[in-house]
C-alpha cells in the first residue's frame, strides 16, 4: 500500500500549527506563533488568508518538504453549520459557509480555505475532519427549558473521538461497539456521551464545569441580574465569562501548575477552587452516565489539563464506581486530523457530503 503524505493545518487565535505526516507518522510538527502586532493590521479574520497561507508554505520549505510530494491536505474544520462526525472534502460550499455563514468567527475558519487553495494548485484533494460543530445529539438532548433556546453541540469532538478510537484500539474493540463518557479538559471543558460510535449528547463549555478560563454554567437569575446591571454589551460580557472565569477569576491564573504549586505551599483557597473544578467535572460525567442508562464501558479524560494527576485522581475517586477511568492526556489535534483522514483514504470510514446552509 502506497504511503499517504498529508499536510495538516490547524489555525488558532495566536498560532498556526502545521505538520506533515507519512501515513500516521509525523515528519515534522511546528507551531507558527503570531505576534499581536502582526495580526492587529487585519480587520477581518479572512483578511489573514494570504498571511497565514504564505507562512504554512514557508514552513514546509524550511523543513525540506516539497509540495509536490503531498497526496492530500487536511485542516481543522472551523465553525461550519452543524454536521455529522467524520471527514468532508473541502468544496466551494465548505469555503462559502466558513466565509459568509459560519456559526461564529474564529481563525480556524481559515483552515479549510487555505487547505483547498494549496491542494487545488497541486491537483490533489483537501479535507476537514471532526469540526467543532459536529452534532449527532439525540432529539431529546436538544430541548432546553425555553422554547426559544436549543441546546447546541459545540465542543472538542476532534480530540474526543480521537481518544475514543485510541482507547478502542488499546482494548481490542471497535469504537462503534463501545459506550463512553469523555471529558476534554482544556482552557474550556466539554464532555460527551458516545453510544456505539455516535456522540448522542454533549455538555458545552457555556453550560458545563468551570475551567481554567471559562465560567461554565452559572446560576441563571444571578447571571441575568449581572447582565442587566453591568451596562456592558454582549461582546464584553462574552469575553468576561470566556476568558476571566474559572481558575483565572478565582485565583488570577489559568495555569494548573501554578495552582498546584500554591496547593503544595498550603494555600487552602487554591485547594478549594481546584478541587471544586474536579468536583464539577465529576458531576457532569455522572449526568452523562445516566444518558447511557449506566451502560458505560469506560470514562476517558483527555485534553491538556489531563496531565494533572491531582485533577485526574479527584475525578477518579468520584466516578470510578461507574466505569474504568482511562486518562489520555493532551489535545492531539494534529494526529487526530491525520489519522482521521487516513482512515477515509484507506476505505475504513466513509466520506461525508457537505451541504451549505444559507440561513443559520
FITORBA-452031 format. One line per 4 residues: number of its first residue (from 1); their letters; for each residue y, x, z of C-alpha. Coordinates in nm, 4 decimals, always signed. Layout:
BEGIN
NUM) A) Y:X:Z ~ ...
This chain:
BEGIN
1) XXXX) +0.0000:+0.0000:+0.0000 ~ +0.3363:+0.1438:-0.1077 ~ +0.5870:+0.2094:+0.1657 ~ +0.8955:-0.0038:+0.2028
5) XXXX) +1.2201:+0.1810:+0.2668 ~ +1.4629:-0.0531:+0.4428 ~ +1.8321:-0.0103:+0.5142 ~ +1.9138:-0.2075:+0.8311
9) XXXX) +2.2726:-0.3134:+0.9109 ~ +2.3982:-0.4664:+1.2358 ~ +2.7782:-0.5122:+1.2639 ~ +2.9160:-0.5683:+1.6142
13) XXXX) +3.2588:-0.6066:+1.7690 ~ +3.3260:-0.2346:+1.8191 ~ +3.0497:-0.0695:+1.6164 ~ +2.8283:-0.0999:+1.3122
17) XXXX) +2.4702:+0.0065:+1.3778 ~ +2.2675:+0.1201:+1.0808 ~ +1.9165:+0.2555:+1.0341 ~ +1.6739:+0.3424:+0.7582
21) XXXX) +1.3071:+0.2613:+0.8121 ~ +0.9998:+0.3709:+0.6216 ~ +0.7866:+0.0663:+0.6969 ~ +0.8161:+0.0344:+1.0769
25) XXXX) +0.9119:+0.3990:+1.1390 ~ +1.2833:+0.4889:+1.1631 ~ +1.4105:+0.7801:+0.9561 ~ +1.7358:+0.7591:+1.1497
29) XXXX) +1.9300:+0.5170:+1.3676 ~ +2.3056:+0.5558:+1.4029 ~ +2.5858:+0.3648:+1.5728 ~ +2.9215:+0.3967:+1.3956
33) XXXX) +3.1909:+0.3378:+1.6548 ~ +3.5164:+0.1653:+1.5509 ~ +3.8349:+0.2594:+1.7337 ~ +4.0582:-0.0339:+1.8214
37) XXXX) +4.3414:+0.1187:+1.6213 ~ +4.1186:+0.1218:+1.3120 ~ +4.0347:-0.2475:+1.3479 ~ +4.3789:-0.3676:+1.4528
41) XXXX) +4.5089:-0.3438:+1.0969 ~ +4.2705:-0.6146:+0.9769 ~ +4.3969:-0.9695:+1.0221 ~ +4.0659:-1.1455:+0.9469
45) XXXX) +3.7077:-1.0311:+1.0021 ~ +3.6293:-1.0383:+0.6300 ~ +3.9202:-0.8009:+0.5701 ~ +3.6930:-0.5349:+0.7254
49) XXXX) +3.4345:-0.5693:+0.4454 ~ +3.5212:-0.2575:+0.2419 ~ +3.5927:-0.0509:+0.5549 ~ +3.2520:-0.1180:+0.7100
53) XXXX) +3.0588:-0.1040:+0.3812 ~ +3.2028:+0.2389:+0.2998 ~ +3.1068:+0.3687:+0.6453 ~ +2.7468:+0.2457:+0.6001
57) XXXX) +2.7139:+0.4249:+0.2660 ~ +2.8793:+0.7402:+0.4037 ~ +2.6364:+0.7481:+0.6991 ~ +2.3390:+0.7243:+0.4619
61) XXXX) +2.4778:+1.0090:+0.2552 ~ +2.5289:+1.2237:+0.5657 ~ +2.1667:+1.1633:+0.6642 ~ +2.0456:+1.2685:+0.3183
65) XXXX) +1.9046:+0.9269:+0.2239 ~ +1.9573:+0.8368:-0.1412 ~ +2.0494:+0.4759:-0.2113 ~ +1.8047:+0.4616:-0.4990
69) XXXX) +1.5152:+0.5229:-0.2580 ~ +1.5709:+0.1874:-0.0856 ~ +1.3380:-0.1033:-0.1578 ~ +1.5318:-0.3690:+0.0404
73) XXXX) +1.8370:-0.4141:+0.2636 ~ +1.8166:-0.6052:+0.5921 ~ +2.1032:-0.7345:+0.8045 ~ +2.1717:-0.9181:+1.1248
77) XXXX) +2.2234:-1.2786:+1.0233 ~ +2.5603:-1.3815:+1.1577 ~ +2.6646:-1.7284:+1.2727 ~ +2.5243:-1.9472:+0.9984
81) XXXX) +2.4660:-2.3187:+1.0236 ~ +2.1525:-2.3926:+1.2338 ~ +1.8417:-2.2514:+1.0647 ~ +1.4690:-2.2151:+1.1378
85) XXXX) +1.3348:-1.8840:+1.2653 ~ +1.2341:-1.6077:+1.0290 ~ +1.3662:-1.4429:+0.7141 ~ +1.6072:-1.5572:+0.4449
89) XXXX) +1.7058:-1.3874:+0.1244 ~ +2.0807:-1.3300:+0.1189 ~ +2.2043:-1.5573:-0.1594 ~ +2.5522:-1.6593:-0.2699
93) XXXX) +2.5133:-1.9673:-0.0461 ~ +2.4496:-1.7485:+0.2599 ~ +2.7589:-1.5399:+0.1852 ~ +2.9694:-1.8541:+0.1265
97) XXXX) +2.8569:-2.0050:+0.4581 ~ +2.9439:-1.6930:+0.6546 ~ +3.2809:-1.6569:+0.4891 ~ +3.4053:-2.0148:+0.4769
101) XXXX) +3.1985:-2.2272:+0.7193 ~ +3.0470:-2.0121:+0.9964 ~ +2.9594:-2.1609:+1.3333 ~ +3.2072:-1.9131:+1.4814
105) XXXX) +3.3955:-1.5981:+1.3862 ~ +3.2111:-1.2744:+1.4652 ~ +3.1783:-0.9323:+1.2968 ~ +2.8054:-0.9984:+1.2457
109) XXXX) +2.9141:-1.2418:+0.9720 ~ +2.9913:-0.9339:+0.7608 ~ +2.6342:-0.8030:+0.7681 ~ +2.4752:-1.0223:+0.5034
113) XXXX) +2.7634:-0.9868:+0.2521 ~ +2.7572:-0.6072:+0.2902 ~ +2.3782:-0.6035:+0.2539 ~ +2.3916:-0.8155:-0.0621
117) XXXX) +2.6661:-0.6006:-0.2119 ~ +2.4595:-0.2830:-0.1680 ~ +2.1352:-0.4496:-0.2797 ~ +2.2910:-0.6015:-0.5923
121) XXXX) +2.4102:-0.2608:-0.7090 ~ +2.0541:-0.1264:-0.6743 ~ +1.8755:-0.4259:-0.8265 ~ +1.6854:-0.4984:-0.5031
125) XXXX) +1.6977:-0.7844:-0.2531 ~ +1.8829:-0.8301:+0.0738 ~ +1.7510:-1.0269:+0.3710 ~ +1.8523:-1.1541:+0.7112
129) XXXX) +1.6114:-1.2261:+0.9951 ~ +1.6396:-1.4498:+1.3040 ~ +2.0171:-1.5038:+1.3105 ~ +2.1906:-1.6115:+1.6306
133) XXXX) +2.1823:-1.9754:+1.5162 ~ +1.8032:-2.0117:+1.4941 ~ +1.7481:-2.3724:+1.6004 ~ +1.3976:-2.5117:+1.6496
137) XXXX) +1.4834:-2.7227:+1.9546 ~ +1.2855:-3.0391:+2.0106 ~ +1.4931:-3.3590:+1.9671 ~ +1.4650:-3.4403:+2.3383
141) XXXX) +1.6128:-3.0983:+2.4223 ~ +1.9298:-3.1639:+2.2197 ~ +2.0524:-3.4596:+2.4255 ~ +2.3333:-3.3866:+2.6735
145) XXXX) +2.4960:-3.6042:+2.9372 ~ +2.7745:-3.7100:+2.6988 ~ +2.7025:-3.8619:+2.3580 ~ +2.9870:-3.6561:+2.2059
149) XXXX) +2.8102:-3.3321:+2.3001 ~ +2.4869:-3.1985:+2.1509 ~ +2.3149:-2.9002:+2.3086 ~ +2.3159:-2.6084:+2.0660
153) XXXX) +2.0674:-2.3302:+2.0160 ~ +2.2851:-2.0178:+2.0367 ~ +2.1222:-1.7166:+2.1950 ~ +1.9260:-1.3997:+2.1241
157) XXXX) +1.6367:-1.5192:+1.9042 ~ +1.6071:-1.1869:+1.7205 ~ +1.5160:-0.9887:+2.0309 ~ +1.3343:-1.2794:+2.1972
161) XXXX) +1.0963:-1.3343:+1.9065 ~ +1.0525:-0.9592:+1.8568 ~ +0.9491:-0.9292:+2.2234 ~ +0.7114:-1.2229:+2.1749
165) XXXX) +0.5464:-1.0546:+1.8757 ~ +0.5203:-0.7271:+2.0655 ~ +0.3580:-0.8991:+2.3647 ~ +0.1164:-1.0877:+2.1393
169) XXXX) +0.0102:-0.7627:+1.9740 ~ -0.0389:-0.5996:+2.3150 ~ -0.2717:-0.8743:+2.4396 ~ -0.4536:-0.9098:+2.1078
173) XXXX) -0.3391:-1.2645:+2.0332 ~ -0.1185:-1.4364:+1.7770 ~ +0.2366:-1.5352:+1.8704 ~ +0.1567:-1.8753:+1.7207
177) XXXX) -0.1176:-1.9271:+1.9812 ~ +0.0950:-1.8492:+2.2896 ~ +0.3257:-2.0420:+2.5219 ~ +0.6017:-1.8136:+2.6504
181) XXXX) +0.9208:-1.8230:+2.8552 ~ +1.1528:-1.5409:+2.7508 ~ +1.4708:-1.4259:+2.9270 ~ +1.7101:-1.1988:+2.7385
185) XXXX) +1.9265:-1.0159:+2.9923 ~ +2.2330:-0.8500:+2.8416 ~ +2.6111:-0.8853:+2.8604 ~ +2.5219:-1.2508:+2.8138
189) XXXX) +2.1960:-1.4048:+2.9359 ~ +1.9972:-1.6612:+2.7373 ~ +1.6465:-1.7971:+2.7931 ~ +1.3999:-1.9800:+2.5700
193) XXXX) +1.0696:-2.1662:+2.5721 ~ +0.8237:-2.0828:+2.2919 ~ +0.5387:-2.3218:+2.2200 ~ +0.2791:-2.1959:+1.9733
197) XXXX) +0.5288:-1.9974:+1.7668 ~ +0.8210:-2.2419:+1.7865 ~ +1.1281:-2.1933:+2.0076 ~ +1.1454:-2.5519:+2.1328
201) XXXX) +1.4260:-2.5069:+2.3874 ~ +1.6981:-2.2550:+2.4615 ~ +1.9426:-2.2127:+2.7503 ~ +2.2634:-2.0603:+2.6121
205) XXXX) +2.4980:-1.8257:+2.7928 ~ +2.7501:-2.1093:+2.8415 ~ +2.5071:-2.3266:+3.0385 ~ +2.2659:-2.0826:+3.1995
209) XXXX) +2.2812:-1.7987:+3.4553 ~ +2.5912:-1.5899:+3.5026 ~ +2.5555:-1.2387:+3.3635 ~ +2.7326:-0.9028:+3.3716
213) XXXX) +3.0249:-1.0544:+3.1755 ~ +2.9716:-1.4292:+3.1317 ~ +3.0462:-1.7023:+3.3844 ~ +2.7435:-1.9036:+3.2723
217) XXXX) +2.7115:-2.2707:+3.3667 ~ +2.9888:-2.3839:+3.6025 ~ +3.0461:-2.6929:+3.8223 ~ +3.1875:-2.9469:+3.5770
221) XXXX) +3.4603:-3.1043:+3.7917 ~ +3.5940:-2.7706:+3.9148 ~ +3.5941:-2.6404:+3.5568 ~ +3.7906:-2.9413:+3.4307
225) XXXX) +4.0410:-2.9012:+3.7140 ~ +4.0893:-2.5314:+3.6358 ~ +4.1365:-2.6021:+3.2651 ~ +4.3843:-2.8849:+3.3292
229) XXXX) +4.5948:-2.6971:+3.5832 ~ +4.5922:-2.3485:+3.4294 ~ +4.8208:-2.4330:+3.1388 ~ +4.6159:-2.1940:+2.9244
233) XXXX) +4.4987:-2.2599:+2.5710 ~ +4.1316:-2.2858:+2.4804 ~ +4.1048:-1.9316:+2.3413 ~ +4.2459:-1.7845:+2.6633
237) XXXX) +4.0014:-1.9807:+2.8795 ~ +3.7174:-1.8957:+2.6398 ~ +3.7850:-1.5227:+2.6742 ~ +3.8112:-1.5642:+3.0516
241) XXXX) +3.4675:-1.7209:+3.1009 ~ +3.3155:-1.4992:+2.8292 ~ +3.4383:-1.1596:+2.9469 ~ +3.5764:-1.1939:+3.3021
245) XXXX) +3.2946:-1.3843:+3.4714 ~ +2.9662:-1.2858:+3.6306 ~ +2.9435:-0.9370:+3.7763 ~ +3.2811:-0.8486:+3.6251
249) XXXX) +3.4505:-1.1377:+3.8006 ~ +3.2838:-1.0868:+4.1382 ~ +3.2638:-0.7080:+4.1510 ~ +3.5086:-0.5747:+3.8913
253) XXXX) +3.2349:-0.4084:+3.6860 ~ +2.9761:-0.5194:+3.4319 ~ +2.7671:-0.2026:+3.4790 ~ +2.4466:-0.2780:+3.6690
257) XXXX) +2.4026:+0.0898:+3.7521 ~ +2.7350:+0.0890:+3.9344 ~ +2.6370:-0.2273:+4.1207 ~ +2.3051:-0.0729:+4.2281
261) XXXX) +2.4896:+0.2387:+4.3456 ~ +2.7066:+0.0189:+4.5685 ~ +2.3993:-0.1625:+4.6980 ~ +2.2368:+0.1713:+4.7851
265) XXXX) +2.5507:+0.2546:+4.9837 ~ +2.5167:-0.0666:+5.1853 ~ +2.7610:-0.2976:+5.0045 ~ +2.6453:-0.6411:+5.1229
269) XXXX) +2.8682:-0.8373:+4.8850 ~ +2.7333:-0.6461:+4.5847 ~ +2.3808:-0.7168:+4.7085 ~ +2.4527:-1.0890:+4.7405
273) XXXX) +2.6052:-1.1228:+4.3912 ~ +2.3413:-0.9106:+4.2183 ~ +2.0561:-1.0996:+4.3834 ~ +2.2310:-1.4294:+4.3013
277) XXXX) +2.2179:-1.3354:+3.9327 ~ +1.8421:-1.2727:+3.9577 ~ +1.8049:-1.5960:+4.1581 ~ +1.9792:-1.7962:+3.8862
281) XXXX) +1.7720:-1.6352:+3.6101 ~ +1.4562:-1.7222:+3.8028 ~ +1.5695:-2.0822:+3.8457 ~ +1.6134:-2.1291:+3.4705
285) XXXX) +1.2790:-1.9625:+3.3996 ~ +1.1257:-2.2233:+3.6271 ~ +1.3093:-2.5002:+3.4433 ~ +1.1759:-2.3838:+3.1063
289) XXXX) +0.8245:-2.3653:+3.2504 ~ +0.8497:-2.7417:+3.3004 ~ +0.9378:-2.7799:+2.9309 ~ +0.5971:-2.6246:+2.8598
293) XXXX) +0.4419:-2.8528:+3.1242 ~ +0.3373:-2.5492:+3.3266 ~ +0.1162:-2.4141:+3.0480 ~ +0.2758:-2.0694:+3.0323
297) XXXX) +0.0797:-1.7674:+2.9110 ~ +0.3497:-1.5167:+3.0087 ~ +0.7104:-1.4748:+3.1163 ~ +0.8864:-1.1982:+2.9232
301) XXXX) +1.2014:-1.0243:+3.0499 ~ +1.3898:-0.8332:+2.7822 ~ +1.7397:-0.7045:+2.6993 ~ +1.9400:-0.4151:+2.8382
305) XXXX) +1.9524:-0.5418:+3.1974 ~ +1.5709:-0.5493:+3.1978 ~ +1.5906:-0.1719:+3.2538 ~ +1.6842:-0.2600:+3.6128
309) XXXX) +1.3705:-0.2545:+3.8260 ~ +1.5648:-0.4197:+4.1078 ~ +1.6545:-0.7251:+3.8983 ~ +1.3044:-0.7487:+3.7491
313) XXXX) +1.1399:-0.7220:+4.0916 ~ +1.3582:-1.0004:+4.2321 ~ +1.2716:-1.2228:+3.9355 ~ +0.9006:-1.1412:+3.9568
317) XXXX) +0.8975:-1.2362:+4.3277 ~ +1.0253:-1.5843:+4.2437 ~ +0.8429:-1.6684:+3.9186 ~ +0.5235:-1.4637:+3.9321
321) XXXX) +0.3308:-1.7702:+4.0536 ~ +0.3986:-1.9420:+3.7191 ~ +0.2524:-1.6771:+3.4870 ~ +0.2242:-1.2981:+3.4462
325) XXXX) +0.5636:-1.1298:+3.4068 ~ +0.5989:-0.8749:+3.1255 ~ +0.9062:-0.6500:+3.1047 ~ +1.0040:-0.5336:+2.7532
329) XXXX) +1.3387:-0.3685:+2.8198 ~ +1.6091:-0.3071:+2.5626 ~ +1.7612:-0.5046:+2.2793 ~ +1.5508:-0.3501:+1.9976
333) XXXX) +1.7543:-0.5309:+1.7306 ~ +1.7202:-0.2711:+1.4545 ~ +1.3435:-0.2500:+1.4937 ~ +1.3217:-0.6298:+1.5120
337) XXXX) +1.5124:-0.6690:+1.1857 ~ +1.2997:-0.4091:+1.0064 ~ +0.9651:-0.5355:+1.1359 ~ +1.0524:-0.8999:+1.0740
341) XXXX) +1.1356:-0.8481:+0.7079 ~ +0.8420:-0.6087:+0.6710 ~ +0.6077:-0.8931:+0.7731 ~ +0.7600:-1.1059:+0.4966
345) XXXX) +0.7292:-0.8330:+0.2337 ~ +0.3634:-0.7865:+0.3312 ~ +0.2949:-1.1578:+0.2973 ~ +0.2333:-1.2091:+0.6688
349) XXXX) +0.5279:-1.4523:+0.7041 ~ +0.6842:-1.6951:+0.4597 ~ +1.0412:-1.6595:+0.3342 ~ +1.2755:-1.9444:+0.4267
353) XXXX) +1.5210:-2.1064:+0.1843 ~ +1.8823:-2.1438:+0.2999 ~ +2.0932:-2.4476:+0.2152 ~ +2.4655:-2.4244:+0.2825
357) XXXX) +2.6369:-2.6849:+0.4990 ~ +2.9946:-2.7629:+0.3979 ~ +3.0837:-2.9843:+0.6957 ~ +2.9815:-2.8211:+1.0242
